[in-house]
Amino acid sequence: MALNKTPAKEEIKEETYVDEKELAIAQEEAEKSENTYIIHFKKPILYNNENIETLEFDFDVLTGDDGLKIENELQSIGRPAIVPAFSGEYLIRMACRACTNKKIGVDIFTNMRLSDYNRIRSAARSFLLKSE
């Protein structure tokens, strides 16, 4: 009787697929976007014992060093970004570095409404796509 062997992590080949229709829509939105984004929360978010009503992002302040640090951070937790513009993990870390009115960490996104998370993530994605 042969044992069913589970492949080692190195043996698992991850395929990267970006939906062409989704990419086209994202690129169209990116062309219309600005490099800054302000979100006004309908319901304040409690973060570090402070109610936050607004976050401001200036993606233009990011540097190549920020991109490299994000990549290194994701690799260190075993979640490398194959296509950064379509990696939620990459985009939220990018947004944290671009936030200009508050110092935030990725943990702020765990208590955020999904619609707010999606708007911030989309703004970061649009910036990346526009800059390519």
Residue pairs with C-beta under 8 A, 6 or more apart in sequence:
14 82
16 82
16 83
18 83
18 86
26 85
26 125
26 126
26 129
27 129
29 122
29 126
30 125
30 126
30 127
30 128
30 129
30 130
31 130
33 123
33 126
33 127
33 130
35 58
35 59
35 60
35 127
35 130
36 56
36 57
36 58
36 59
36 60
37 56
37 57
37 59
37 119
37 120
37 123
38 54
38 55
38 56
38 57
39 54
39 55
39 57
39 116
39 119
39 120
40 53
40 54
41 52
41 53
41 54
41 55
41 113
41 116
42 113
43 113
44 51
44 52
44 53
45 51
45 52
45 108
45 111
45 112
45 116
46 52
46 111
47 102
47 104
47 107
47 108
47 111
52 102
52 108
54 101
55 99
55 101
55 102
55 104
55 120
56 99
56 100
56 101
57 95
57 98
57 99
57 100
57 120
57 123
57 124
58 98
58 100
59 94
59 98
59 123
59 124
59 127
61 97
61 98
61 100
62 94
62 97
62 98
66 94
66 97
67 84
67 94
70 81
70 84
70 90
70 93
70 94
70 97
71 80
71 81
71 84
71 90
73 93
74 80
74 81
74 87
74 89
74 90
74 93
79 89
81 87
81 89
81 90
84 90
84 91
84 94
84 128
85 91
85 125
85 128
85 129
85 132
86 125
88 121
91 121
91 124
91 125
91 128
92 106
92 109
92 117
92 120
92 121
92 124
93 106
94 124
94 128
95 120
95 121
95 123
95 124
96 104
96 105
96 106
96 108
98 124
109 117
109 120
112 120
